[in-house]
Amino acid sequence: MSCSSCSVVMDIRGQSFRHVPDIPEPILMHENLGQYIETVYVQPGVILYILRIPADNTVDISFDVRGGLVTFECWLKGELEYRYETGDGSTGFDHALHGYIMAGSAGIEKGFVHKPASVAVEMVKLSFEPSVFETILERVYGVKIQEAPDIFSLITDSRNRFARLPLTAAVEAAAKSIAECRHVPPLRSPVIANLANGLLYSIFSDLLLKRGAGSFGVQPGDLEKFYDIKGMIDSNLFEPLSHCQIARKAGINEFKLKNGFKEIFGTTVNGYMTEQRMLKARKMLESGSVSVSEAAWEIGYTNVSHFISVFRRHYGVTPGKFLMDIKLKLGSQCATPSV
């Protein structure tokens, strides 16, 4: 018996199921992104994107996301800074970088991403219409959202922006097989769509389901509190708060602060503080208008030598060399022929 309003969803590791309603493809609107992104339609309600941005100049790209997507961004190279507005009118900031998966739902509606100079970016992203995501979860893996591990609740709750998860070896290998695919049309799209099923399988089986119920120490009701903590840290980069101060202001104990923050954001409290301070310092140096000492002081480092050491450990180059390269680049852009 056939149903004209339904379609067959493609096999996921040998599984297939029918009677999934036809769903309009999720809409992702990008400004000036066409030259960097490749789009592959995997199945109804599931789209894969391959993003590649070469290491040249700074790139700023605006985006407009519509359709209530559940997304998994597998970061293979580089980093991007996200600034966005959500459906409730609030604003947010996230830092995506290689070695992690940025997972979440489309509470984000619009914003822009910033790619710093001299950083090449490569990322593979799977986007799902929420009902398709839930159908795959239930029909293929036998897991209902209501009974799923806490991590699924985090990802499918549009209030939660992003959860940063570690990029495991299996997920990285599956994402790389897509990014490095050398097939050309007309075979390219079906081959990548098949590889996308392998990536999906790895994300579900190797990462999400293995966490198991109860392994995630933060309850969904605590999430807003942890995003408030993140904002608290961002607002105090010049004089970073101690763990004790943060915990007291947030009304939680230090154990929950340390473990919950790492579970949600994929980094420690101190690691996130350092990451944001170095990002701010790099932005100032990229302008070419501040010295290394001034950048250090602006983010609260009174010991410039310590700042230099942390910057070099973070970016693989001293701030002095970084600033010199920026000034040379700015000088070559501003140079005019002599008469």
C-alpha positions in Angstrom: 0.0 0.0 0.0 1.5 3.3 -1.0 1.1 6.8 0.4 1.6 9.7 -2.0 2.4 12.1 0.9 5.2 10.0 2.2 8.7 9.2 1.0 11.4 6.5 1.7 14.3 7.6 3.8 17.6 6.3 2.6 19.4 3.4 4.3 21.3 4.1 7.4 23.8 1.2 7.8 21.4 -1.3 6.3 18.2 0.1 7.9 15.4 1.7 6.0 11.9 2.9 6.9 8.9 4.2 5.1 6.0 6.6 5.7 8.2 9.5 6.7 6.2 12.6 5.7 7.7 14.8 2.9 9.4 17.7 4.7 10.6 20.9 3.1 14.4 20.9 3.1 15.9 23.1 5.8 16.9 26.5 4.6 20.3 27.9 5.3 20.9 31.3 3.9 24.5 32.5 3.7 25.8 35.8 2.4 29.1 35.5 0.4 29.5 31.9 1.4 28.8 30.1 -1.9 32.5 30.1 -2.9 33.4 28.2 0.3 30.6 25.7 0.9 29.4 22.6 -0.9 25.8 21.3 -0.2 24.8 17.7 -0.6 21.2 16.5 0.0 21.5 13.2 1.9 17.8 12.4 2.2 14.6 14.2 2.9 15.2 16.5 5.8 18.9 15.8 6.0 21.5 18.0 4.4 25.3 17.8 4.5 27.6 20.8 4.1 31.3 20.9 3.5 33.0 24.2 4.4 36.5 25.0 3.3 38.0 28.5 3.7 41.7 28.9 2.7 44.3 30.5 5.0 44.3 34.0 3.4 42.7 37.2 4.7 40.2 37.6 7.5 36.7 36.5 6.4 33.4 37.6 8.0 30.3 35.9 6.8 26.7 36.6 7.8 24.1 33.8 8.0 20.4 33.3 8.4 19.2 29.8 9.6 15.6 28.8 9.2 13.7 25.6 9.7 14.5 24.5 13.3 17.6 22.3 12.5 19.5 19.9 14.6 23.1 20.2 13.6 26.5 18.5 14.1 29.5 20.4 12.9 32.7 18.2 12.7 35.7 20.5 12.9 38.7 19.1 11.0 40.8 22.3 10.6 41.0 25.8 11.9 38.5 27.8 14.0 35.6 30.2 13.7 34.0 32.7 16.0 30.2 32.7 16.1 28.1 35.7 17.1 24.4 35.2 16.8 20.9 36.2 17.8 18.4 33.6 19.0 14.7 33.3 18.6 14.0 35.0 21.9 16.1 38.1 20.9 19.1 37.3 23.1 22.6 37.3 21.7 25.4 34.8 22.1 29.0 33.9 21.3 30.7 30.6 20.6 34.2 29.5 19.4 34.3 26.5 17.2 37.7 24.9 16.7 39.3 21.8 15.3 39.1 18.6 17.3 35.5 19.2 18.4 31.9 18.7 17.3 29.6 21.7 17.7 26.2 20.1 18.3 22.9 21.8 18.8 19.5 22.9 17.6 18.5 25.9 15.6 17.5 28.3 18.3 20.0 30.4 16.5 18.4 32.5 13.7 21.0 34.9 12.4 24.4 36.3 13.0 27.9 36.1 11.6 31.1 34.1 11.7 34.6 35.5 11.8 37.6 33.6 10.4 40.9 35.2 11.5 43.8 35.7 9.0 46.3 32.9 8.4 43.9 30.1 9.6 42.6 27.5 7.1 39.1 26.1 7.9 37.6 22.7 7.1 34.4 21.5 8.6 31.7 18.9 7.7 28.2 19.6 9.0 25.1 17.4 9.1 21.7 19.3 9.5 18.5 17.5 10.3 14.8 18.5 10.4 14.0 17.7 14.0 11.2 15.1 13.3 13.6 13.3 10.9 16.3 13.3 13.6 13.8 11.8 16.1 12.6 9.2 13.5 16.1 8.0 12.8 16.9 7.9 16.5 13.8 5.8 17.1 13.6 3.6 14.0 17.3 2.8 13.5 18.7 2.9 17.0 15.5 2.1 19.0 15.9 5.1 21.2 13.0 7.5 21.9 13.9 11.2 22.6 11.9 11.0 25.9 14.1 8.1 27.0 17.4 9.2 25.4 20.5 10.0 27.3 20.7 13.6 28.6 23.0 14.6 25.8 20.1 14.2 23.3 17.9 16.5 25.4 20.7 19.1 25.3 21.1 18.9 21.5 17.4 18.9 20.7 16.5 21.8 23.0 16.6 24.9 20.9 17.5 27.0 24.0 20.9 25.4 24.4 22.7 26.9 21.4 25.8 24.6 21.1 27.2 21.7 23.1 30.9 21.1 22.3 31.7 17.4 22.1 35.1 15.8 21.5 35.8 14.7 18.0 36.5 11.0 18.4 38.8 9.0 16.1 35.9 7.2 14.4 33.9 10.4 13.8 37.0 12.3 12.5 37.8 9.4 10.1 34.2 9.5 8.8 34.2 13.3 8.4 37.6 13.2 6.7 36.4 10.6 4.2 33.8 13.2 3.1 36.1 16.2 3.1 38.7 14.3 1.1 36.3 12.7 -1.4 37.7 13.1 -4.9 34.7 11.9 -6.9 33.3 14.4 -9.5 29.8 14.8 -10.7 27.5 13.0 -11.4 28.8 10.4 -8.9 30.0 12.9 -6.3 26.7 13.7 -4.6 25.5 10.0 -4.2 28.9 8.9 -3.0 29.1 11.7 -0.4 25.5 11.0 0.6 26.5 7.4 1.3 29.5 8.6 3.3 27.2 10.9 5.2 25.3 7.9 6.5 28.6 6.5 7.8 29.3 9.8 9.6 25.8 9.8 11.1 26.3 6.2 12.3 29.7 7.1 13.9 28.2 10.2 15.7 25.3 8.2 17.1 27.0 4.9 18.0 30.6 6.1 18.8 29.8 9.3 20.6 26.2 9.9 21.7 24.9 6.5 22.6 28.1 5.4 24.3 27.7 8.2 26.8 24.7 6.4 28.2 21.9 7.7 30.4 23.1 9.4 33.6 26.7 10.0 32.3 25.9 13.6 31.7 26.2 15.3 35.0 24.2 18.4 34.2 20.4 18.3 34.1 18.6 20.2 31.4 17.2 22.6 34.0 20.8 23.7 34.8 21.8 24.7 31.3 20.6 28.3 31.4 22.7 28.7 34.6 25.8 27.4 32.8 25.3 29.8 29.9 25.0 32.6 32.5 28.3 31.4 33.9 29.8 31.6 30.5 28.6 35.2 30.1 29.9 36.0 33.6 33.4 34.8 32.5 33.2 36.8 29.2 32.3 40.0 31.2 35.3 39.6 33.6 38.2 38.8 31.3 40.3 41.8 32.6 40.0 40.5 36.2 39.1 36.8 35.9 37.0 35.4 38.7 38.1 32.4 40.7 36.3 29.1 40.7 35.0 29.9 44.2 33.7 33.3 43.1 31.9 31.9 40.0 30.4 29.1 42.0 29.2 31.4 44.7 27.6 33.9 42.2 26.0 31.0 40.3 24.7 29.3 43.4 26.4 25.9 42.8 29.4 24.1 44.3 32.8 24.1 42.7 32.7 20.4 41.8 29.5 20.9 39.7 31.0 24.1 38.2 34.1 22.3 37.0 32.5 19.1 35.7 29.4 20.6 34.3 31.2 23.4 32.4 33.5 20.9 30.8 30.7 18.6 29.9 28.7 21.3 28.2 31.4 23.4 26.6 34.2 20.8 26.0 36.8 22.8 27.9 37.6 23.7 31.5 36.7 27.0 33.1 40.3 28.1 33.1 40.8 26.8 29.5 37.8 28.8 28.4 39.0 32.0 30.2 42.4 31.7 28.5 40.9 31.0 25.1 38.7 34.1 25.3 41.5 36.3 26.6 43.8 35.1 23.8 41.0 35.7 21.2 40.6 39.3 22.5 44.4 39.9 22.4 44.7 38.5 18.9 41.9 40.8 17.7 43.6 43.8 19.1 46.9 42.8 17.5 45.2 42.2 14.2 44.2 45.8 14.1 47.9 46.8 14.1 47.1 49.7 16.4 48.3 48.3 19.8 51.6 47.0 21.1 52.2 43.6 22.6 52.4 45.2 26.1 49.1 47.1 25.5 47.3 43.9 24.4 48.6 42.1 27.5 47.4 44.9 29.8 44.0 45.1 28.1 43.2 41.5 29.0 44.6 41.7 32.5 48.1 40.3 32.2 50.5 42.4 34.3 53.4 40.0 33.5 54.0 40.5 29.7 56.5 37.6 29.6 53.7 35.3 30.9 51.3 36.7 28.3 53.9 36.0 25.5 54.3 32.4 26.7 50.6 31.8 26.8 50.0 33.4 23.4 52.8 31.3 21.8 51.4 28.1 23.4 47.9 29.0 22.1 48.8 30.1 18.5 52.2 28.6 17.9 53.8 32.1 17.4 54.9 34.9 19.7 52.6 38.0 19.8 55.6 40.1 18.6 56.0 37.9 15.5 52.2 37.9 15.0 52.1 41.7 15.2 55.0 42.1 12.9 53.4 39.9 10.2 50.1 41.9 10.6 51.9 45.2 10.1 53.8 43.9 7.1 50.5 42.7 5.5 48.8 46.0 6.3 51.7 47.9 5.0 51.7 46.0 1.7 47.9 46.6 1.3 48.3 50.4 1.9 51.5 50.9 -0.1 51.1 53.1 -3.2 53.5 53.3 -6.2 56.2 55.9 -5.8 56.1 58.8 -8.3 
